[in-house]
Amino acid sequence: MFRTYKYRLYPTRVQEKTLDFLLMQGRLIYNDALEQRLKVYRETGESVSYPQQWAHFRDLRHAHPDTLGRLNATSVQQILRRLDKAFKAFFRRLKAGEKPGFPRFKGCNRFNSLEYRYGDGCKLRFSGGRARFYVQNVGEIKVKYHRPLPEGAQIKHVILKRRNRRWYICLMLELPEPAVIKEHPGPAVGIDVGLHHLLALSNGETVDNPRWLRRSLAKLRVAQRRMARRLKGSRGWREAAYQVARLHERIAHQRRDFWHKFTRKLVDTYSLVVLEDLNLAFMTANSHLALSAHDAGLAEFRQLLAYKAESAGTRVVFVNPAFTSQLCSFCGAVVVKDLSVRVHECSFCGYTADRDVNAARNILSSVAVKSAWTGPPGVLGHGVAVPVQRASPGKLPALAGRVVTCAPFGVK
């Protein structure tokens, strides 16, 4: 299995200037390679391959040791491969009838990373109990080594990245596959996701929506108006734009920190997590829900839960969400209600519960579990790609009488 560990770098002023210089040289290579492809196609009608470009820029690198020559050779290869992948993706989308998105030239704010092969121009070193990261022609840079690498992990690839005037390294690791997948002793839980309650669990617990972006809209409004008053491209405008970017980065960090902690709690507590197989695009496409949907970060929640569940031995199941809010989790009767109705009140058995909690209990019901595969869309569970079987929505009301209540969680 593969994982990526990200660490913060603390370069000195001299090292930071050198890193900026290397990044600028990488951007020039990318733009020159793109210009070369366009020029050759205009003149000859033929495309230029990656090996041809590497032969050209290899000689150019040797001819200019003080500029392009300061870049690692493997990094130059990765830059050319990046451009080659951009063209292949362009033609693939064009052939599929999608919006093609032709590769474009990179401005100084659109090229922010360099790639290395570990051990070739870069290496993680330890001296006196402190971690340092060596980069060719830069030297050893202080690293915030906040978590150790897993035992047996091999570093395969390194990305040196600049974001909002801060530098990071992303170490792509190959981890040994566990010989035996451990059994999780915990119970099962069903989860209903939404925007009113961020999450509702079948045991009755609800997680309020922190609304990270909405809480910071006032500060963002002030910062964006300050930027709008500055002359675009001026030093003052760049400083104001940096403040806006830092606010957005802080919001993203708050959201990611919350989901990291909550998904860890889920996989440590439960052996089976049942979720709705929702297509989140309908939320982001709705003009009334788009801001709140992006703010919730539900796709990030699913992504983090997937890889944490794989290592914790927790199974994740995705089920068809049809009628989960309309069925009574106690008697199985269909209770039709609008989205504005937040409390489930069954007129047949008198059962009353929060609408989202009732849906979570239906999600965990035996009918829902039997109608799904033990895996998420794409890759989940133990890393095996498993399709999700979708139950027919029209048949669910007919099965309502056989819905099993969630007795382990106190539903009577």
Phi, psi and omega in degrees: 000159183240141177222157176238125177252131183247132181230147178274137176256147178234077180285154172288174181297320179294316179296323179294320177295322179293319178297318177298322179295316179297320179295321178296319179295321177297321178294319179297320178296316180300312182293320178295321179293322177294318178297321178297317179297316181294319182294315181296321180292321179295323185275324187243342184078011180244156179267162178253132182272166178298315179301323178295318180292322179297320178297322180291311184283339173295315178292323179294324179294319178292330182281342181231076184292338183271350180239274180295332181293343179282345175281142175295143183298320179296324178296320177298318178299318181294326177295318179291325176293325178299317178294319179298319177295324179297320179290320179296319178294325178298312181290327177296314179294324179295319180291327181277357180081015179270175176293116192291312180068077183294140178304136183237165179291147184263124171281176184294340180258009182239008177227104191229021181209150173233143181250143180227152166270127186300133182092348178244087180093000177201150180195142175273123184237152178235131180214123179063032180079005180244147181265138175227146178245119182272132175234133182303132180069007176243318181107194181273127184248139178295137182240137170277088186275076190280345175211138182286157176289145179299152179294132180084001181284141176244128179280118183259326188210151182227135173241120176266119193231140174247131179216118179051050176066016176241150184247142181222159168238137176247113181263117179269117189251147169252118183257145178293141178290136179295137181295319181230130177279120185288148177273133180271130184274356188283173178280187177254158180213142172254143185230129174253124180262150181191192181248334175288296163263130179300315176219145172231126183262153182291346176275008178097352181281138175237147179247116180293148179283114181293337179050062185300315183291315182297327179291339182253008183297325180296315178294321179295322180298317179296314183294321181289326176291323177298318179293322182294334180280344182274156176288122184300130181096346181283170180296319178296322179295319180296321178293320178293320178296325178295320179295321177296316180296323180293323178296315179296322179295321179296319178298316179297322178293320178298316181295314182292322178297318179298312183291326176300313183291319184288319179294326176296319178297320180297310185287336176283336185264320190245144178270340179220127178241122182250125183235163173282141175274071185272141169269106188288352182296329182293333177286314183287337179279341180278123184296336180277337184250349191301312183297314181293325180292316177294323181295325182291325179066044183292328177294323177294323176301314180294322180294314181292322179296323183298308185283332176290322179296326181299318182277339182268352182081018179267136176270141177239126183240136175250131183237163178293128184278359186298130174067010180294331179274342185267332180282144173277125183288349180267307184252347179086005179286154178271120179243100184286132179208150178284168179295335182287342180276114186261357181239130177272120177233111182275123179280352181268314183245351179082007181290133180233134179199166173300140183305315183289324177294319177300318178296320179297323179289326174292323179298323180277351184298160185296327179296317180294319182292320181291338183270012183229161171270156179275070179181157182268173174294124183095244183240128179203191178061245181253034174086013180260134179286116184230127177287156179264125176278129183256120177289149180289121183300328182291341182268346184296317179300327180292335180269004188299326182292345182254013178291127182267132181285162185270075184301323181299342183254015172085016177279127182250000000 
